[in-house]
Amino acid sequence: MGNITARNSMATRRLILEEFEKVQTQIVTNPELWRKLSFEAHRELSEVMGADFMDYPEFEFWFSRFLQGNLDLHHDRSSDPKARSFIDLPVEIFEKIGENVDLEERFQLRNVCKDIRAQVDDWDLKFHEIYYNGANNWDLESRFSDCSVCNFPENLVNRFCHGFYRGPIPLVMSLLKFPKLKVEKLTIREEDEYLEKFIKKLDESNRKLHVKKVEFTRYFYSSKIDLHYMIPGVLEDIKMFLVNPTREEMIKIIESQQCQAAKMVYIDSDNWTSEFPLDALYNCTRFSLYLEDPADGLKANFLKTLMKKGKVQKCVLYISKHRYAESQIMNYFNEPKAMVPNFPSLRRYPIPGTNDFYELECRVERCSEKFVYLERKQ
């Protein structure tokens, strides 16, 4: 029936007339309810015909004509005088309005009609951070002009009658309907059935998150990191705390499109260096690795192998804190040709067959922590 109606405006008007006749007696008794009954009739018809079969203003026009006793279905609307409406506002004025509405108001505007929806969807929608706490608890921090914050905890009831969301996951999925949605950072505290359900809904909708940074906190407590639902190339920074990762798990993470396209991959683990699958990182071009035990010999051999493989562009490797025994890692890089005069903590290694070289430098940074930087340069 929906296809027939879409092709035949007379059939559509006849359906509206039928809806009017259903409530005509109520309107005669309570004329002040005509708009409410009109809105409900439109909603019920939309459930049958599809949400986009007709905007409410068009429905209301015909409903009000029937209310006035004008039952002519052949009326040509092109002869009607042009009425000015909200959507006739200049684009720049409409955009100015968009800078001062919060998230709920965007949902409301988006549900008014297709024309306004197109305008709203053209606004930039940026979230500073989406934070998943676990147990279906999401925090959303957005910046609307003067940095307002919107939080949607697990026990939030539906305070609105418009049906914008019926739980946290539908809310987040609704956000993805905004074509220009951009998220600065996604933080995932832990993995559970609700997160898996959210990712499954993303896959079913054939959508991916437009997010620049993602962090899996130490409370995530897993080495099975899933990145496939984020857009490769858009995702720049990946931070993860890994618990007893296997070589296969590490390779799967590193060889993902998201990791290969990222500007930096930050890896933190409580594992000893001897237990960590370092060889899984040979194909990772840019990464930072934080393993707390000293293990100077193992870390030095790892850095030498990285240079030999020649795929790494930048590596930052944690060495130690001064309160432990002083790290001697630079003693493993004492080749005379690699020394740089007047810079005792700096080494340079030519890369065979190229004009490039690897620069190795030991630095002391925050809280007296020592790191070795390995970077390919020209």
ZITAUR-V242413 format. One line per field, one symbol per residue. ss: DSSP state (~ for helix, > for strand, _ for the rest). phi: phi as a letter, one per 20 degrees, with the letter a starting at -180 (. if undefined). psi: psi as a letter, one per 40 degrees, with the letter a starting at -180 (. if undefined). Layout:
# ZITAUR-V242413
ss: ???
phi: ???
psi: ???
This chain:
# ZITAUR-V242413
ss: _~~~~~~_~~~~~~~~~~~~~~~~~~~~~_~~~~~~~~~~~~~~~~~~~______~~~~~~~~~~~~_________~~~______~~~__~~~~~~~~____~~~~~~~~___~~~~~~~~___>>>>>>>>>>__>>>>>>_______>>>_______________~~~~~~~~_____>>>>>>>>____~~~~~~~~~~~~____>_>>>>>>_____________>_>__>_>>>>>>____~~~~~~~~__~~~~~__>>>>>>___~~~__~~~~____>>>>>>____~~~~~~~~~~~~~~____>>>>>>>>_______~~~~~__~~~>>__>>>>>>>>______>>>>>>>>_~~~>>>>>>>>>_
phi: .fffffecffffffffffffffdgfffffcffeffffffffffffffeeofdfaffgfffgffffffenedfeefeffefffefcgfefggffffffffcdeffffffffefafffgffffeffcddfbddeenlmdddcddddlelfcddcfgefefedeemfbcpffgffffgfffgdfcdfbdddfbdbffffffffffffeldcfececccdffeflbdeeddfedffnffddcdbdddlfeffffffffefgfffeffbddccbeffgfeeffffefdefbbccdcffglgfffffffffgfffmefebcddfdadffeggfdfffecdfgfefdgmcfeccccfegmceebeddbecdcglmedcddcbecd
psi: ddddddehddddddddddddddeddddddgdeedddddddddddddddeidedhiddddddddddddeeheheehheeeiihhhideeiiddddddddeeiaddddddddedidddddddeeihhhhdhhhheiffhhhhhihhcffihhhgidehigeieefdifiddddddddeehdfhhhdhhhhdihaddddddddddddefiihghdiihhieedfieghheeeihiddhdhhhihhhfhiddddddddeiddddeidhhhhiieiiddehgdeeedehdhihhhhdicfddddddddddddddedhdhhhhhciideahhhfdeeeffhddeihhegdehihhihheieiihhhhhihahffihihhhhhi.
